[in-house]
Amino acid sequence: MFKFIQQYTEKMDHATIYPMVSLIIFFIFFITLIYFVIKMDNKSVQVLSNIPLDITGEPNNQSI
């Protein structure tokens, strides 16, 4: 499978840039995700952490 992909990427111009771009997108996504998790207030974390434990089956009316 890798050889099948490799033969087409070798024919492409600037094929080495695609792994670098995907790595940059990967890091930007996870750094942004970590930033939002750190900046999240404790009330929202408490509400989200109790979702799996809510056995009443009623929707929770608290806003996140």
N, CA and C atoms as a LAMMPS dump frame, in Angstrom:
ITEM: TIMESTEP
0
ITEM: NUMBER OF ATOMS
192
ITEM: BOX BOUNDS ff ff ff
-5.0000000000000000e+02 5.0000000000000000e+02
-5.0000000000000000e+02 5.0000000000000000e+02
-5.0000000000000000e+02 5.0000000000000000e+02
ITEM: ATOMS id mol type element x y z
1 1 1 N 0.825 -1.189 0
2 1 2 C 0 0 0
3 1 3 C 0.869 1.253 0
4 2 1 N 1.931 1.22 0.78
5 2 2 C 2.808 2.386 0.828
6 2 3 C 3.494 2.624 -0.514
7 3 1 N 3.9 1.56 -1.185
8 3 2 C 4.552 1.718 -2.488
9 3 3 C 3.594 2.326 -3.504
10 4 1 N 2.324 1.969 -3.406
11 4 2 C 1.32 2.522 -4.31
12 4 3 C 1.212 4.038 -4.126
13 5 1 N 1.213 4.478 -2.884
14 5 2 C 1.137 5.913 -2.6
15 5 3 C 2.456 6.588 -2.939
16 6 1 N 3.547 5.922 -2.642
17 6 2 C 4.866 6.504 -2.841
18 6 3 C 5.157 6.78 -4.314
19 7 1 N 4.707 5.931 -5.196
20 7 2 C 5.011 6.147 -6.609
21 7 3 C 4.308 7.392 -7.157
22 8 1 N 3.157 7.741 -6.604
23 8 2 C 2.476 8.953 -7.035
24 8 3 C 3.035 10.198 -6.371
25 9 1 N 3.451 10.086 -5.131
26 9 2 C 4.015 11.252 -4.457
27 9 3 C 5.396 11.607 -4.983
28 10 1 N 6.131 10.63 -5.494
29 10 2 C 7.439 10.933 -6.067
30 10 3 C 7.308 11.714 -7.36
31 11 1 N 6.217 11.543 -8.056
32 11 2 C 5.998 12.257 -9.316
33 11 3 C 5.478 13.678 -9.092
34 12 1 N 4.975 13.948 -7.89
35 12 2 C 4.412 15.267 -7.599
36 12 3 C 5.521 16.264 -7.289
37 13 1 N 5.307 17.493 -7.704
38 13 2 C 6.236 18.555 -7.328
39 13 3 C 5.941 19.003 -5.907
40 14 1 N 6.95 19.267 -5.16
41 14 2 C 6.845 19.752 -3.78
42 14 3 C 6.073 18.78 -2.895
43 15 1 N 6.251 17.506 -3.058
44 15 2 C 5.541 16.513 -2.253
45 15 3 C 6.035 16.488 -0.81
46 16 1 N 7.203 17.026 -0.564
47 16 2 C 7.728 17.021 0.807
48 16 3 C 7.062 18.067 1.687
49 17 1 N 6.346 19.005 1.085
50 17 2 C 5.709 20.054 1.869
51 17 3 C 4.442 19.546 2.556
52 18 1 N 3.775 18.532 2.007
53 18 2 C 2.516 18.046 2.565
54 18 3 C 2.658 17.465 3.974
55 19 1 N 3.66 16.662 4.271
56 19 2 C 3.801 16.196 5.66
57 19 3 C 4.079 17.337 6.638
58 20 1 N 4.806 18.326 6.202
59 20 2 C 5.11 19.459 7.073
60 20 3 C 3.853 20.281 7.351
61 21 1 N 3.045 20.502 6.343
62 21 2 C 1.801 21.251 6.526
63 21 3 C 0.856 20.484 7.448
64 22 1 N 0.749 19.183 7.271
65 22 2 C -0.133 18.398 8.129
66 22 3 C 0.364 18.39 9.575
67 23 1 N 1.654 18.373 9.79
68 23 2 C 2.209 18.441 11.14
69 23 3 C 1.898 19.786 11.791
70 24 1 N 2.006 20.859 11.033
71 24 2 C 1.703 22.189 11.561
72 24 3 C 0.223 22.296 11.919
73 25 1 N -0.655 21.785 11.059
74 25 2 C -2.09 21.804 11.348
75 25 3 C -2.389 20.982 12.601
76 26 1 N -1.75 19.836 12.733
77 26 2 C -1.915 18.976 13.908
78 26 3 C -1.552 19.718 15.183
79 27 1 N -0.395 20.367 15.201
80 27 2 C 0.036 21.07 16.399
81 27 3 C -0.832 22.285 16.695
82 28 1 N -1.236 23.025 15.682
83 28 2 C -2.108 24.182 15.906
84 28 3 C -3.429 23.744 16.518
85 29 1 N -3.999 22.65 16.017
86 29 2 C -5.263 22.149 16.544
87 29 3 C -5.139 21.783 18.02
88 30 1 N -4.123 21.01 18.375
89 30 2 C -4 20.56 19.753
90 30 3 C -3.537 21.655 20.703
91 31 1 N -2.763 22.593 20.251
92 31 2 C -2.402 23.726 21.096
93 31 3 C -3.633 24.579 21.368
94 32 1 N -4.476 24.781 20.35
95 32 2 C -5.727 25.517 20.536
96 32 3 C -6.654 24.776 21.491
97 33 1 N -6.735 23.478 21.353
98 33 2 C -7.565 22.669 22.236
99 33 3 C -7.089 22.762 23.685
100 34 1 N -5.801 22.661 23.903
101 34 2 C -5.242 22.776 25.258
102 34 3 C -5.507 24.162 25.831
103 35 1 N -5.397 25.199 25.014
104 35 2 C -5.67 26.564 25.464
105 35 3 C -7.103 26.703 25.956
106 36 1 N -8.072 26.194 25.175
107 36 2 C -9.467 26.308 25.585
108 36 3 C -9.779 25.475 26.822
109 37 1 N -9.14 24.345 26.965
110 37 2 C -9.357 23.524 28.164
111 37 3 C -8.797 24.216 29.397
112 38 1 N -7.663 24.843 29.273
113 38 2 C -7.071 25.545 30.414
114 38 3 C -7.904 26.768 30.79
115 39 1 N -8.451 27.466 29.822
116 39 2 C -9.235 28.673 30.074
117 39 3 C -10.68 28.379 30.482
118 40 1 N -11.12 27.119 30.444
119 40 2 C -12.49 26.76 30.798
120 40 3 C -12.703 26.967 32.3
121 41 1 N -13.851 27.548 32.662
122 41 2 C -14.118 27.789 34.077
123 41 3 C -14.525 26.484 34.772
124 42 1 N -14.376 26.476 36.096
125 42 2 C -14.59 25.252 36.889
126 42 3 C -16.037 24.785 36.87
127 43 1 N -16.98 25.715 36.75
128 43 2 C -18.393 25.329 36.721
129 43 3 C -18.688 24.494 35.474
130 44 1 N -18.153 24.898 34.351
131 44 2 C -18.351 24.142 33.114
132 44 3 C -17.707 22.769 33.198
133 45 1 N -16.551 22.698 33.799
134 45 2 C -15.863 21.415 33.951
135 45 3 C -16.677 20.494 34.851
136 46 1 N -17.244 21.041 35.91
137 46 2 C -18.049 20.247 36.83
138 46 3 C -19.303 19.702 36.143
139 47 1 N -19.968 20.533 35.351
140 47 2 C -21.17 20.096 34.624
141 47 3 C -20.814 19.01 33.617
142 48 1 N -19.743 19.206 32.876
143 48 2 C -19.335 18.22 31.871
144 48 3 C -18.858 16.918 32.504
145 49 1 N -18.242 17.002 33.675
146 49 2 C -17.749 15.783 34.311
147 49 3 C -18.874 14.946 34.902
148 50 1 N -20.015 15.56 35.192
149 50 2 C -21.143 14.832 35.761
150 50 3 C -22.097 14.277 34.714
151 51 1 N -21.898 14.555 33.474
152 51 2 C -22.801 14.076 32.423
153 51 3 C -22.894 12.547 32.403
154 52 1 N -21.788 11.807 32.438
155 52 2 C -21.923 10.346 32.4
156 52 3 C -22.565 9.762 33.66
157 53 1 N -22.565 10.492 34.765
158 53 2 C -23.085 9.977 36.026
159 53 3 C -24.551 10.311 36.247
160 54 1 N -25.135 11.112 35.36
161 54 2 C -26.527 11.515 35.501
162 54 3 C -27.43 10.354 35.098
163 55 1 N -28.046 9.693 36.113
164 55 2 C -28.857 8.51 35.832
165 55 3 C -30.346 8.809 35.785
166 56 1 N -30.728 10.067 35.966
167 56 2 C -32.151 10.399 35.973
168 56 3 C -32.748 10.353 34.583
169 57 1 N -31.967 10.541 33.569
170 57 2 C -32.45 10.529 32.201
171 57 3 C -33.092 11.838 31.782
172 58 1 N -33.203 12.786 32.697
173 58 2 C -33.773 14.082 32.388
174 58 3 C -32.681 14.995 31.858
175 59 1 N -33.013 15.827 30.871
176 59 2 C -31.999 16.745 30.358
177 59 3 C -31.625 17.772 31.407
178 60 1 N -30.387 18.118 31.435
179 60 2 C -29.878 19.084 32.388
180 60 3 C -30.087 20.477 31.817
181 61 1 N -30.734 21.39 32.55
182 61 2 C -31.042 22.716 32.052
183 61 3 C -29.95 23.725 32.356
184 62 1 N -28.851 23.302 32.923
185 62 2 C -27.768 24.217 33.2
186 62 3 C -27.025 24.518 31.912
187 63 1 N -26.734 25.784 31.689
188 63 2 C -25.976 26.142 30.499
189 63 3 C -24.491 25.985 30.777
190 64 1 N -23.786 25.614 29.773
191 64 2 C -22.351 25.363 29.918
192 64 3 C -21.588 26.647 29.734
